[in-house]
Amino acid sequence: MPAAHTATTIITATATITIMPRHPDGSATAITMLTDGALQHLLAWTSPAYPVGAFTYSHGLETAVDDQRVRDVAGLAFYIEAVLARGGGWVDAVLFGHGWRTAADPQAFDEVAALAAAFRGSSETALESHQQGRSFLTVTRRAWPHPALDGFAGRWGDRPIAHAVVLALACAAHGVPLEPALHAYLHGTAANLVSAGVRLVPLGQTDGQIATALLARSIPPIAARAIATPLDDLGTAAPLLELASIHHETLYTRLFRS
């Protein structure tokens, strides 16, 4: 009989990491649970109540609804998954990881921040990211101050800031581990677009939760792939999403800013 394996627990300042017993193939599963302080930071920063104006953007979804390409729960979930796995959400997820890892090196972080600010497919998705990024930095420096945020603000001045990267900086500075931080960011992005879809299609609140549950299955593998992706391999191929955003600029009646 093979020897029994017991779980090993490692306690750090920000998380408790439990290494579970090995699988038959010899691998092990690590489960990270945030400490109360890190969890409170993450819940606050990715909450719909955090005042960055996320509720005013749809990332081109309004065009897709207007064109009747998104008409139900399945279509909504498919659209949002495309954003996260192949579109702007994917780009942000990869850059979030690199921003978090370079947070302690101002020069390296600024290079990631510059790339993130420029990596936009349309003027409206640029507005969506930059306005939320600027608002996040302003609010967080007041409510959750940290020298790393002040230092970045001083270096960066009035240049555009991508929301994903400045959130990654705050998470790293305040000791929120990368993996749960990225999961929360992707969930927040998905939840905002689900909320937009519920209003636009329109759908009921239960349908919105069904879409959220469907997307929850996709977020872990997307996050894992993003964390492992080098900057040299970063790219996206979602032309219909970009066209939806571009066409949104000319819609006769609009409820959202993107």
N, C-alpha and C positions, 0 to 999 in steps of 0.2 A: 504494500500500500504506500502511496506517496505521502511524504510528510505533510502535516497540516500547516497552513500558512495563516498567520494572524495579522490583523490590520496594524499599521504603524501610524502614529499621529505625530505631526510636527507642528508646533505652535510658534507663529511669528508675531510680529507687532501688529500686522494688519489682517492676518488670515490664519485659520487652522486648516492644515492640509493632511488629509487622511489617505494613506496608501492602502488600498483594499487588497485582499488576498489575490494571488496570481491566478490568471485564467489557465485553462489547460495548455494553451500555446506558449505559456511562460510570461505573458504580459501582465501588467498590473494597471489598475485604474486609480487615478488620483482625484479625489473630490475636495474642492476648495470651498471652505465656508468663511465668509468675511467676518471680521470682528464687528462689534456693534458700531464703532465709530466709522469704519470704512463703509459699512452698509448704509449708514445714515447719509453720508456724503453722496453715495451713488444714487440712492433713492431720491434725494432732493434734486440732484443735477439732471436726472433723466425723467423727472416727473412732468406731466403736461402743465402743472402749475408753475414751473420755473419760467420766469418772465423773459423768454427769448423770442416770443412771437411765432413759434412753430405752427400754431393753429391756422395761420394765415396763408400757408403754402400747401400745394398739392403735388409738386414735382411732375407736372404735366398730366396728372390724373384727370383734371377737369376736362382737358381736350379729349381724352380717351372716353370719358362718359358722354361728352357732347357728340362724339362720333359713333356712339353705340357700340364701341369695342369692349367696354366694361359695363355690364348690365346686371350682374348678379354676384353672389358671394364668391363663386369659383373664379370669375373673371377678375374680381378685385384682388383676391389672393395671388392669382397668377401675375398680375401687373406688379404688385408690390414685391413678390419674390424676384421678378426680373430686375427691379431696382436694386435689391440687396445683393443678388448673385452675379449680375452682369453689368449693371448701370452705375449711377453715381454713388449708390450705397456701397457697392463693392469697392470702388476707388477710395471712398472715405474709410472703409473698414481696414484696408491695407495701410493707408496713411495714418490711421489711428494707432495701429500697432507700432509703426516706426516712430511716430511722435512720442508715444509712451516710452519707448526704449531709449530715445535720445534726449529725454527731458533734462537730464543732468548735464548735458553738453550743449551750451547755448548755440554755438556755431552749427553743430549738426542738426539741432532742433530747428533752427531758423531755416535751414535748407529744406527740411521736410515741410515747414510751414509755407514757404514760398511755392513749393510744388503743389501743395494742397490748395492754395488760393488760386492757382492758375489752371488746375485740372478740372475745368468745367466745360460742358458742352453747349451751353446757351447763356444768354445774359440773365435770364430769369433764375436758372439754377445757381448761377453765380450770386445773384442777389439773395436767394434763399439761404445759401451757406454763409455768405459774408455778413449779412445782417444778424443772423443768429450767433455767429462767432463773436462779433463785436459786442452784442448784448450780453452774451455769456461771460465774456471777459470783464465787462464793466460791473455786472451784478456780482460775480463771484469774488472779485477783488474787494468788494465792500462787505459781503456777507461771510465769505470763507477766505480771508486774506492769506497770502503766502508770498514770500520773497521771490519765488520762481515766477509767479504771475506778474508781480510788479516789475521784475527785471525784463520779462518778455514785452510787457506793455511799453516800457521805456525804450527798448531797442526797436520795436516795431512801428511805433508812432501811429500814423493814420492809414497805413497800408492795409489792404483787405486781409481778413483773418478767416480761415475755414473753421466752421463750428467743430468738426470732428477732431481737429488737431489741438485746438485750445482746450477742449474737454479732456483729451488725452493728457495734456500737460497738467491740468488740475488734478486728474486722477493720480498720476505719477507723483506729483508734488505732495499730495495728501496721503500717499501710501495705499491707494486702492489698487489691488493687483490687476494685471493686464487682462487676463481672460474674463473674469466677471465684468470688468469695466467695458470691454468690447461687446460682450453679450448684452449688457444693459443699453449701450448706445444703439445697437442694431434693433433691439426690442423697441426702444423709444422712437426710432425712425419708422418702424413698421406700424406702431400704434398710432402715430400721427397721421400716416397715410390711410389707415383703416378708418380713423375718425373722419377724415376728409371724404372717403368713399361712402360712409354711412350717410353723410349729409348730401352728397352729390347724386347718388344713383336714383333715389334714396333707398337705404336699407334700414331694417330695424336694429335695435341694440343687440339683440340675440345674434342676428346675422353678423354683426361686427365682431362679437366674441368668437363666433365660429371661424371667421377669417383669421383672427388673432391666433386661435388654436392651430389652424393649419400652418400658419407662418412659423409658429414656435418650433415645429419639427425641422424647419430649414435653417434656423439661425445657428444652432451649434456647429453643423458642418461648415457653414459659410465663415463663421468666426475662426474655426480651426484652420481653414485654408488660408484665410487672410493673414493670420499670425505667421504662417509659414512662408508667405510670398515675399521674395526679395523685391526691392524697388525696381530693379532692372527688368523684372517680369511683370510689372504692373501695366495693365491695359484693360480696355473695355470694348465690347462690341454690342451695343444696344441702340441701333439707329432709330428704331421706332419710338423709343423713349425720348431720345433727343429731339426727334421731329415733333412729338407731342408737346414738348416744352416750347419749341420754337413757334409752333402754331398757336399756342396759348396766348402769345403776345397779341394776336389779331382777332381773338374771339370777340364777338359783338358784345356779349354780356359775360362778366367774370365775377365769381365769388372769391377767388383766391389770387394771390400774387404770383404764383408760378404754376 
